[in-house]
């Protein structure tokens, strides 16, 4: 897959930004941003800690990102998001909670995986409640595709894991079919998200709250790279 061949999986990139959001993007983002570039980066240059490296694709408002970072202070977390309001929300949380182990890429994670990271860079990839694009003609815009799984397979270390969640049953089936068709992954048993594995308490993101109100439960999937 070439960068110019990556199909769009998102809609608009921002709604009207408040003054405080603009200030966060202009003044604080440069302190925690990994700028988009062509050519492999050394992720060690962006973190003081040296623990496992995570990539969260489409972090929304950043609730999951912040919780994961707070519970695993020695882990390194890179969040990719195209929606500027979401970036501003995560920046606010990072600043208020004094989070030091999160870095942000403002853009499409698939292009970042293609152009910025060495093979075998990541221990974990997280995709939480991606846009389901329910209309059949839009299925090609879903983030989980056979081509994306090749990117995941290249980016993850052998034994590294992809953690996914969705409250749309049909999309959960789609995810399973894509992963099961790949010879690079095997299903790993899991009943909870990564963020919940080391604590009794749980978090509920805005997207999960919406699903609960509408009577839908969330499916959590976990796959391990085998080659």
Backbone as JSON, one array per atom type, in Angstrom:
{
  "sequence": "XXXXXXXXXXXXXXXXXXXXXXXXXXXXXXXXXXXXXXXXXXXXXXXXXXXXXXXXXXXXXXXXXXXXXXXXXXXXXXXXXXXXXXXXXXXXXXXXXXXXXXXXXXXXXXXXXXXXXXXXXXXXXXXXXXXXXXXXXXXXXXXXXXXXXXXXXXXXXXXXXXXXXXXXXXXXXXXXXXXXXXXXXXXXXXXXXXXXXXXXXXXXXXXXXXXXXXXXXXXXXXXXXXX",
  "N": [[0.84, -1.19, 0.0], [0.58, 2.19, -0.88], [1.08, 5.55, 0.34], [-0.55, 7.42, -0.97], [-2.59, 5.81, -1.76], [-4.17, 5.23, 0.36], [-7.37, 4.84, 1.6], [-9.87, 7.23, 2.6], [-10.98, 7.29, 5.91], [-12.41, 8.81, 7.61], [-14.53, 11.62, 8.52], [-15.21, 15.03, 8.68], [-12.53, 17.15, 9.92], [-12.63, 18.82, 12.09], [-14.82, 20.59, 14.32], [-16.08, 23.81, 15.23], [-13.53, 25.37, 17.0], [-12.87, 26.17, 20.41], [-11.56, 29.05, 22.19], [-9.78, 28.21, 24.2], [-9.19, 25.64, 23.3], [-7.87, 26.19, 20.89], [-5.63, 27.48, 21.9], [-4.39, 25.39, 23.31], [-3.72, 23.71, 21.15], [-1.99, 25.35, 19.74], [-0.01, 26.13, 21.58], [0.61, 24.07, 23.45], [0.55, 21.58, 22.15], [2.94, 21.37, 20.48], [4.81, 20.53, 22.38], [4.33, 17.88, 22.93], [4.0, 16.57, 20.6], [4.59, 14.31, 17.9], [5.88, 15.11, 14.99], [4.5, 14.72, 11.7], [6.33, 12.97, 9.27], [8.39, 11.91, 6.53], [10.16, 8.99, 6.48], [11.89, 6.84, 8.74], [11.49, 7.14, 12.26], [13.19, 7.45, 15.44], [11.74, 6.18, 18.1], [12.57, 6.33, 20.72], [13.63, 8.81, 21.05], [11.59, 10.45, 21.8], [10.57, 9.9, 24.28], [11.01, 9.65, 27.83], [10.71, 7.44, 29.46], [11.1, 3.83, 29.1], [9.49, 1.68, 28.55], [7.07, -0.78, 27.23], [5.83, -0.13, 23.9], [3.04, 1.55, 22.67], [0.46, 2.01, 20.23], [-2.28, 3.98, 19.66], [-5.02, 4.11, 17.62], [-6.97, 6.58, 16.34], [-7.99, 8.15, 18.78], [-10.21, 9.5, 19.72], [-11.77, 11.38, 22.19], [-9.81, 10.93, 23.96], [-10.09, 9.54, 26.4], [-9.55, 6.8, 26.94], [-6.85, 6.71, 26.29], [-5.68, 8.41, 28.23], [-6.33, 7.04, 30.59], [-4.99, 4.62, 30.22], [-2.36, 5.56, 30.12], [-2.07, 6.65, 32.68], [-2.29, 4.4, 34.31], [-0.21, 2.86, 33.51], [2.52, 3.99, 33.82], [5.11, 3.61, 33.03], [4.97, 2.8, 30.45], [5.11, 3.57, 26.95], [3.18, 5.65, 24.97], [1.67, 6.3, 21.94], [-0.61, 8.32, 20.37], [-2.79, 8.55, 17.64], [-4.7, 10.83, 15.8], [-7.1, 12.43, 13.75], [-9.04, 14.3, 14.19], [-9.34, 17.49, 15.28], [-10.6, 18.58, 17.53], [-10.68, 16.4, 19.22], [-7.94, 15.98, 19.61], [-7.33, 18.32, 21.01], [-8.83, 17.83, 23.32], [-7.5, 15.6, 24.43], [-5.01, 16.78, 24.89], [-5.69, 18.63, 26.88], [-6.32, 16.86, 28.98], [-3.82, 15.59, 29.35], [-2.29, 17.73, 30.26], [-3.66, 18.56, 32.59], [-3.53, 16.26, 34.19], [-0.88, 15.81, 34.43], [0.5, 14.03, 32.72], [3.14, 12.2, 31.37], [3.91, 10.31, 29.54], [2.74, 10.14, 27.03], [2.52, 10.7, 23.56], [1.6, 12.56, 20.63], [0.37, 12.08, 17.36], [-0.75, 13.98, 14.82], [-2.85, 13.17, 12.57], [-3.39, 10.72, 9.93], [-3.2, 7.47, 11.01], [-2.53, 5.24, 9.5], [-0.96, 6.16, 7.4], [1.15, 7.12, 8.88], [2.1, 4.67, 9.88], [2.97, 3.54, 7.52], [5.07, 5.23, 6.75], [6.65, 6.22, 8.89], [7.54, 4.5, 10.92], [9.74, 1.93, 12.03], [9.84, -1.54, 11.05], [8.38, -3.84, 13.35], [8.14, -2.13, 15.54], [6.19, -1.73, 17.55], [4.63, -2.84, 20.6], [1.97, -3.04, 21.22], [-1.14, -2.4, 19.55], [-3.97, -0.36, 19.49], [-7.4, -0.13, 18.78], [-10.21, 1.51, 19.25], [-13.66, 1.48, 19.2], [-14.01, 2.24, 16.36], [-15.19, 4.17, 13.51], [-18.05, 2.69, 12.18], [-18.97, 2.78, 9.58], [-21.61, 1.99, 8.29], [-23.09, 1.64, 5.87], [-23.09, -0.38, 2.98], [-21.73, 0.46, 0.68], [-19.83, 2.04, 1.77], [-18.1, 0.46, 3.16], [-15.47, 0.1, 2.41], [-14.19, 2.17, 3.59], [-13.76, 1.55, 6.19], [-11.59, 1.25, 8.98], [-10.46, -1.19, 9.69], [-9.21, -3.44, 7.6], [-8.04, -5.89, 5.2], [-5.65, -4.85, 4.14], [-4.9, -3.0, 6.07], [-4.35, -4.69, 8.18], [-2.01, -5.86, 7.29], [-0.31, -3.69, 7.59], [-0.43, -3.51, 10.38], [0.72, -5.98, 10.99], [3.32, -5.6, 10.08], [4.13, -3.48, 11.71], [3.95, -4.33, 14.36], [5.8, -6.09, 16.9], [6.89, -9.52, 16.79], [4.69, -11.52, 18.53], [3.52, -9.31, 19.56], [0.47, -7.41, 20.15], [-2.85, -6.74, 18.93], [-5.49, -4.83, 20.03], [-8.94, -4.49, 20.06], [-12.15, -2.83, 19.89], [-15.71, -2.66, 19.57], [-19.11, -1.6, 19.33], [-20.85, -2.45, 17.49], [-22.34, -5.16, 16.18], [-22.16, -6.33, 13.61], [-19.85, -5.14, 12.65], [-17.99, -6.14, 14.44], [-18.01, -8.81, 13.64], [-16.97, -8.45, 11.09], [-14.38, -7.56, 11.73], [-13.37, -9.89, 12.96], [-13.44, -11.66, 10.78], [-11.59, -10.47, 9.04], [-9.17, -10.65, 10.52], [-9.02, -13.42, 10.94], [-8.64, -14.29, 8.39], [-6.09, -13.64, 7.91], [-2.74, -14.8, 7.94], [-0.99, -13.93, 9.76], [-1.78, -13.44, 12.29], [-3.15, -14.62, 15.41], [-6.02, -15.44, 17.38], [-6.2, -14.15, 20.65], [-7.15, -15.04, 23.91], [-9.47, -12.98, 25.62], [-11.35, -11.09, 27.87], [-11.55, -8.58, 28.66], [-10.55, -5.13, 28.21], [-7.24, -3.9, 27.41], [-6.61, -1.8, 29.12], [-7.89, -2.47, 31.43], [-6.7, -4.65, 32.51], [-4.95, -4.69, 34.68], [-6.2, -3.7, 36.88], [-9.02, -3.33, 39.06], [-11.03, -1.51, 38.63], [-12.93, 0.08, 35.99], [-13.17, 1.94, 32.9], [-15.4, 4.06, 31.09], [-15.87, 5.1, 27.94], [-16.94, 7.97, 25.98], [-18.12, 6.97, 23.66], [-18.82, 4.38, 24.4], [-20.66, 4.94, 26.41], [-22.7, 6.07, 24.89], [-23.42, 3.82, 23.38], [-24.38, 2.14, 25.41], [-26.62, 3.59, 26.28], [-28.17, 3.25, 24.06], [-28.71, 0.62, 24.15], [-26.77, -1.28, 23.38], [-24.12, -3.63, 23.64], [-20.56, -3.84, 24.18], [-18.11, -5.35, 22.14], [-15.04, -6.9, 22.72], [-11.94, -7.51, 21.27], [-8.95, -9.39, 20.73], [-5.85, -9.87, 19.27], [-2.93, -11.7, 18.43], [0.28, -11.21, 17.05], [1.84, -13.58, 15.02], [3.72, -13.98, 13.11]],
  "CA": [[0.0, 0.0, 0.0], [1.25, 3.47, -0.93], [0.37, 6.56, 1.11], [-1.59, 8.04, -1.79], [-3.66, 4.84, -1.99], [-4.9, 5.0, 1.61], [-8.71, 5.42, 1.51], [-10.28, 8.06, 3.72], [-11.85, 6.57, 6.85], [-12.96, 9.78, 8.55], [-15.26, 12.73, 7.92], [-14.57, 16.33, 8.89], [-11.4, 17.1, 10.84], [-12.86, 19.66, 13.26], [-15.91, 21.55, 14.4], [-15.53, 25.08, 15.69], [-12.67, 25.25, 18.17], [-12.94, 27.25, 21.39], [-10.29, 29.76, 22.4], [-8.88, 27.37, 24.99], [-8.73, 24.54, 22.44], [-6.87, 26.75, 19.97], [-4.41, 27.74, 22.67], [-3.75, 24.1, 23.55], [-3.15, 23.24, 19.89], [-0.9, 26.24, 19.31], [1.04, 26.32, 22.57], [1.0, 22.86, 24.18], [0.76, 20.45, 21.25], [4.34, 21.18, 20.06], [5.61, 19.9, 23.44], [4.06, 16.44, 23.01], [3.69, 16.08, 19.25], [5.56, 13.72, 16.98], [5.46, 15.66, 13.7], [4.46, 13.83, 10.54], [7.5, 13.08, 8.41], [8.73, 10.74, 5.71], [11.41, 8.42, 6.98], [11.73, 6.22, 10.05], [11.91, 7.89, 13.44], [13.61, 6.68, 16.6], [10.74, 6.54, 19.11], [13.24, 6.6, 21.99], [13.92, 10.24, 21.12], [10.41, 11.2, 22.22], [10.12, 9.46, 25.6], [12.0, 9.43, 28.88], [10.57, 6.05, 29.91], [11.57, 2.86, 28.1], [8.63, 0.51, 28.59], [6.42, -1.19, 25.99], [5.36, 0.95, 23.04], [1.66, 1.39, 22.23], [-0.12, 2.93, 19.26], [-3.74, 4.02, 19.65], [-5.48, 4.67, 16.36], [-8.24, 7.27, 16.51], [-8.24, 8.12, 20.22], [-11.44, 10.2, 20.1], [-11.53, 12.45, 23.16], [-8.61, 10.59, 24.72], [-10.33, 8.96, 27.72], [-8.83, 5.53, 27.04], [-5.42, 7.04, 26.25], [-5.28, 8.96, 29.52], [-6.43, 5.99, 31.6], [-3.89, 3.68, 29.98], [-1.11, 6.24, 30.48], [-2.02, 6.81, 34.13], [-2.13, 3.09, 34.94], [1.05, 2.25, 33.05], [3.38, 5.18, 33.7], [6.38, 3.25, 32.4], [4.72, 2.46, 29.05], [5.15, 4.68, 26.0], [1.92, 5.63, 24.23], [1.51, 7.24, 20.83], [-1.99, 8.39, 19.92], [-3.01, 9.18, 16.34], [-6.06, 11.32, 15.65], [-7.23, 13.48, 12.74], [-10.06, 15.26, 14.61], [-8.63, 18.46, 16.11], [-11.26, 18.73, 18.83], [-10.22, 15.28, 20.03], [-6.54, 16.26, 19.97], [-7.37, 19.34, 22.07], [-9.34, 17.18, 24.53], [-6.41, 14.81, 25.01], [-4.01, 17.73, 25.39], [-6.21, 19.15, 28.16], [-6.14, 15.82, 29.99], [-2.38, 15.41, 29.59], [-1.82, 18.87, 31.05], [-4.29, 18.56, 33.92], [-3.13, 15.08, 34.96], [0.58, 15.74, 34.42], [0.88, 12.8, 32.03], [4.41, 12.42, 30.67], [4.25, 9.17, 28.68], [1.9, 10.15, 25.83], [2.86, 11.59, 22.46], [0.48, 12.66, 19.7], [0.55, 12.31, 15.93], [-1.96, 14.62, 14.3], [-3.0, 12.72, 11.19], [-3.86, 9.37, 9.65], [-2.26, 6.5, 11.57], [-2.06, 4.29, 8.48], [0.15, 6.8, 6.69], [2.26, 7.11, 9.83], [2.65, 3.32, 9.9], [3.65, 3.32, 6.25], [6.2, 6.1, 6.46], [7.4, 6.76, 10.01], [7.97, 3.54, 11.94], [10.49, 0.75, 11.62], [9.14, -2.81, 11.3], [8.53, -4.37, 14.7], [8.3, -1.05, 16.52], [5.16, -1.65, 18.59], [4.19, -3.98, 21.4], [0.5, -3.07, 21.2], [-1.92, -1.45, 18.76], [-5.33, -0.28, 20.02], [-8.42, 0.52, 17.95], [-11.42, 1.5, 20.07], [-14.89, 2.03, 18.63], [-13.82, 2.97, 15.09], [-16.4, 4.45, 12.74], [-18.44, 1.43, 11.53], [-19.37, 2.98, 8.18], [-22.57, 0.88, 8.14], [-23.59, 1.42, 4.52], [-22.22, -1.31, 2.27], [-20.86, 1.17, -0.26], [-18.8, 2.73, 2.54], [-17.29, -0.51, 3.91], [-14.05, 0.27, 2.05], [-13.62, 3.21, 4.44], [-13.49, 1.04, 7.54], [-10.17, 1.2, 9.3], [-10.02, -2.59, 9.69], [-9.22, -4.01, 6.25], [-6.87, -6.76, 5.03], [-4.44, -4.04, 3.91], [-4.51, -2.42, 7.35], [-3.75, -5.75, 8.99], [-0.63, -5.99, 6.85], [0.41, -2.62, 8.27], [-0.3, -3.92, 11.77], [1.68, -7.07, 11.05], [4.66, -5.04, 9.92], [4.46, -2.54, 12.78], [4.04, -5.03, 15.64], [6.8, -7.11, 17.14], [6.34, -10.87, 16.9], [4.13, -11.63, 19.88], [2.77, -8.1, 19.85], [-0.97, -7.63, 20.12], [-3.83, -5.73, 18.52], [-6.68, -4.83, 20.89], [-9.99, -3.78, 19.34], [-13.49, -2.84, 20.48], [-16.8, -2.06, 18.8], [-20.45, -1.94, 19.83], [-21.64, -2.83, 16.32], [-22.13, -6.6, 16.02], [-21.73, -6.63, 12.24], [-18.46, -4.72, 12.51], [-17.19, -7.12, 15.18], [-17.88, -9.97, 12.74], [-16.06, -8.0, 10.03], [-13.04, -7.58, 12.3], [-12.97, -11.29, 13.12], [-13.2, -12.25, 9.45], [-10.33, -9.93, 8.51], [-8.04, -11.22, 11.25], [-8.96, -14.87, 10.73], [-8.16, -14.53, 7.02], [-4.66, -13.32, 7.88], [-1.88, -15.83, 8.54], [-0.01, -13.25, 10.61], [-2.35, -13.23, 13.62], [-4.01, -15.62, 16.03], [-6.84, -14.85, 18.43], [-5.74, -14.33, 22.02], [-8.33, -14.93, 24.76], [-9.58, -11.76, 26.4], [-12.7, -10.65, 28.21], [-11.49, -7.17, 29.05], [-9.6, -4.32, 27.46], [-5.89, -3.81, 27.98], [-6.57, -0.81, 30.19], [-8.51, -3.03, 32.62], [-6.07, -5.92, 32.86], [-4.17, -4.64, 35.91], [-6.95, -2.99, 37.91], [-10.41, -3.78, 39.19], [-11.93, -0.49, 38.11], [-13.01, 0.2, 34.54], [-13.58, 3.25, 32.4], [-16.41, 4.02, 30.04], [-15.66, 6.25, 27.07], [-18.15, 8.6, 25.45], [-18.74, 6.09, 22.66], [-19.45, 3.28, 25.12], [-21.84, 5.48, 27.08], [-23.73, 6.19, 23.86], [-23.87, 2.47, 23.05], [-25.18, 1.65, 26.54], [-27.92, 4.28, 26.23], [-28.93, 2.71, 22.94], [-28.94, -0.8, 24.39], [-25.78, -2.13, 22.73], [-22.95, -4.0, 24.42], [-19.3, -3.71, 23.44], [-17.3, -6.54, 21.9], [-13.6, -6.67, 22.82], [-11.19, -8.52, 20.54], [-7.51, -9.33, 20.96], [-5.13, -10.76, 18.35], [-1.47, -11.71, 18.64], [1.07, -11.43, 15.84], [2.61, -14.82, 15.1], [4.86, -13.94, 12.18]],
  "C": [[0.88, 1.25, 0.0], [0.42, 4.5, -0.17], [-0.77, 7.19, 0.33], [-2.76, 7.11, -2.07], [-4.51, 4.61, -0.75], [-6.28, 5.64, 1.52], [-9.06, 6.21, 2.76], [-11.23, 7.29, 4.61], [-12.53, 7.51, 7.82], [-13.68, 10.88, 7.79], [-14.51, 14.03, 8.14], [-13.5, 16.23, 9.97], [-11.6, 17.96, 12.08], [-14.22, 20.33, 13.15], [-15.29, 22.79, 15.01], [-14.76, 24.9, 16.99], [-12.87, 26.44, 19.1], [-11.58, 27.93, 21.51], [-9.3, 28.89, 23.16], [-8.35, 26.19, 24.18], [-7.66, 25.03, 21.47], [-5.55, 26.99, 20.69], [-3.65, 26.44, 22.96], [-3.05, 23.59, 22.29], [-1.94, 24.07, 19.47], [0.28, 26.22, 20.27], [1.53, 25.02, 23.21], [1.28, 21.68, 23.27], [2.21, 20.28, 20.83], [5.21, 20.48, 21.11], [5.44, 18.38, 23.48], [3.81, 15.82, 21.64], [4.89, 15.37, 18.63], [5.15, 14.19, 15.59], [5.47, 14.61, 12.6], [5.71, 14.05, 9.7], [7.64, 11.81, 7.59], [10.1, 10.25, 6.15], [11.25, 7.93, 8.41], [12.25, 7.11, 11.17], [12.44, 6.92, 14.49], [12.67, 7.07, 17.74], [11.38, 6.84, 20.46], [13.55, 8.08, 22.16], [12.77, 11.04, 21.73], [9.92, 10.84, 23.62], [11.29, 9.37, 26.56], [11.93, 8.0, 29.39], [10.91, 5.1, 28.76], [10.72, 1.6, 28.05], [8.01, 0.17, 27.25], [5.83, -0.01, 25.23], [3.97, 0.62, 22.49], [1.34, 2.4, 21.13], [-1.63, 2.84, 19.4], [-4.19, 4.77, 18.42], [-6.86, 5.28, 16.54], [-8.66, 7.32, 17.97], [-9.47, 8.9, 20.67], [-11.17, 11.37, 21.01], [-10.38, 12.12, 24.11], [-8.84, 9.94, 26.07], [-9.52, 7.68, 27.93], [-7.32, 5.78, 27.11], [-4.93, 7.5, 27.62], [-5.3, 7.88, 30.61], [-5.28, 5.0, 31.45], [-2.56, 4.3, 30.43], [-0.96, 6.37, 31.99], [-1.76, 5.49, 34.83], [-0.81, 2.43, 34.59], [2.06, 3.37, 32.76], [4.71, 4.87, 33.01], [6.21, 2.83, 30.95], [4.73, 3.72, 28.2], [3.93, 4.57, 25.07], [1.91, 6.71, 23.17], [0.06, 7.18, 20.37], [-2.07, 9.13, 18.6], [-4.47, 9.6, 16.22], [-6.07, 12.44, 14.61], [-8.16, 14.59, 13.21], [-9.44, 16.22, 15.63], [-9.28, 18.66, 17.47], [-10.85, 17.6, 19.77], [-8.79, 15.47, 20.49], [-6.51, 17.27, 21.12], [-7.86, 18.74, 23.39], [-8.25, 16.36, 25.22], [-5.33, 15.72, 25.58], [-4.42, 18.29, 26.75], [-6.0, 18.13, 29.27], [-4.69, 15.59, 30.35], [-1.86, 16.5, 30.52], [-2.37, 18.83, 32.47], [-3.8, 17.42, 34.79], [-1.62, 14.89, 35.02], [1.06, 14.4, 33.87], [2.14, 13.06, 31.21], [4.74, 11.34, 29.64], [3.34, 9.04, 27.47], [2.46, 11.13, 24.82], [1.76, 11.49, 21.4], [0.98, 12.84, 18.27], [-0.77, 12.82, 15.4], [-2.1, 14.25, 12.83], [-3.44, 11.28, 11.12], [-2.82, 8.34, 10.1], [-1.72, 5.55, 10.51], [-0.9, 4.87, 7.69], [1.38, 6.86, 7.59], [2.92, 5.73, 9.87], [3.44, 3.02, 8.63], [5.0, 4.03, 6.18], [7.12, 6.39, 7.64], [8.04, 5.72, 10.93], [8.7, 2.33, 11.35], [9.64, -0.5, 11.84], [9.41, -3.3, 12.73], [8.69, -3.32, 15.77], [7.4, -1.21, 17.74], [4.92, -2.97, 19.31], [2.68, -4.15, 21.34], [-0.04, -2.03, 20.22], [-3.36, -1.52, 19.28], [-6.23, 0.44, 19.03], [-9.75, 0.4, 18.7], [-12.58, 2.2, 19.38], [-14.64, 2.85, 17.36], [-15.16, 3.19, 14.39], [-16.81, 3.18, 11.99], [-18.79, 1.56, 10.06], [-20.38, 1.9, 7.78], [-23.07, 0.62, 6.73], [-22.58, 0.59, 3.72], [-21.26, -0.59, 1.33], [-19.72, 1.9, 0.45], [-17.87, 1.76, 3.29], [-15.8, -0.36, 3.61], [-13.38, 1.35, 2.9], [-13.33, 2.73, 5.86], [-11.99, 0.91, 7.78], [-9.63, -0.23, 9.29], [-10.27, -3.19, 8.31], [-8.03, -4.97, 6.16], [-5.57, -5.97, 4.85], [-3.95, -3.41, 5.22], [-3.85, -3.46, 8.24], [-2.31, -6.04, 8.56], [0.23, -4.91, 7.49], [0.62, -2.97, 9.74], [0.76, -5.01, 11.91], [3.11, -6.6, 10.91], [5.08, -4.22, 11.14], [4.66, -3.22, 14.13], [5.26, -5.94, 15.71], [6.14, -8.48, 17.07], [5.93, -11.1, 18.35], [3.39, -10.39, 20.33], [1.28, -8.3, 19.59], [-1.76, -6.43, 19.61], [-5.07, -5.91, 19.39], [-7.74, -3.95, 20.24], [-11.29, -3.82, 20.13], [-14.47, -2.18, 19.53], [-18.12, -2.47, 19.45], [-21.39, -2.3, 18.69], [-21.35, -4.31, 16.02], [-21.59, -6.94, 14.64], [-20.27, -6.24, 12.03], [-17.53, -5.65, 13.29], [-16.96, -8.37, 14.33], [-16.9, -9.66, 11.61], [-14.62, -8.07, 10.51], [-12.53, -9.02, 12.42], [-12.61, -11.91, 11.77], [-11.87, -11.76, 8.88], [-9.13, -10.57, 9.2], [-7.9, -12.72, 11.01], [-8.48, -15.22, 9.33], [-6.66, -14.26, 6.9], [-3.87, -14.45, 8.54], [-0.84, -15.22, 9.48], [-0.5, -13.09, 12.05], [-3.1, -14.47, 14.09], [-4.81, -14.93, 17.13], [-6.24, -15.17, 19.79], [-6.94, -14.15, 22.94], [-8.32, -13.65, 25.57], [-11.04, -11.44, 26.65], [-12.73, -9.18, 28.58], [-10.47, -6.45, 28.19], [-8.25, -4.3, 28.15], [-5.89, -2.92, 29.21], [-7.12, -1.37, 31.5], [-7.76, -4.24, 33.16], [-5.36, -5.88, 34.22], [-4.89, -3.89, 37.02], [-8.39, -3.49, 37.93], [-11.38, -2.77, 38.58], [-11.89, -0.45, 36.59], [-13.33, 1.64, 34.17], [-14.61, 3.04, 31.31], [-16.23, 5.27, 29.2], [-17.0, 6.8, 26.59], [-18.87, 7.68, 24.48], [-19.42, 4.9, 23.33], [-20.71, 3.74, 25.85], [-23.0, 5.62, 26.09], [-24.3, 4.81, 23.52], [-24.77, 1.91, 24.15], [-26.57, 2.28, 26.53], [-28.8, 3.71, 25.14], [-29.1, 1.19, 23.02], [-27.97, -1.75, 23.71], [-24.63, -2.43, 23.68], [-21.71, -3.93, 23.54], [-18.61, -5.06, 23.33], [-15.83, -6.16, 21.95], [-12.87, -7.83, 22.15], [-9.69, -8.3, 20.74], [-6.83, -10.35, 20.04], [-3.63, -10.59, 18.53], [-0.77, -11.99, 17.31], [1.92, -12.68, 16.01], [3.77, -14.85, 14.11], [4.91, -12.6, 11.45]]
}
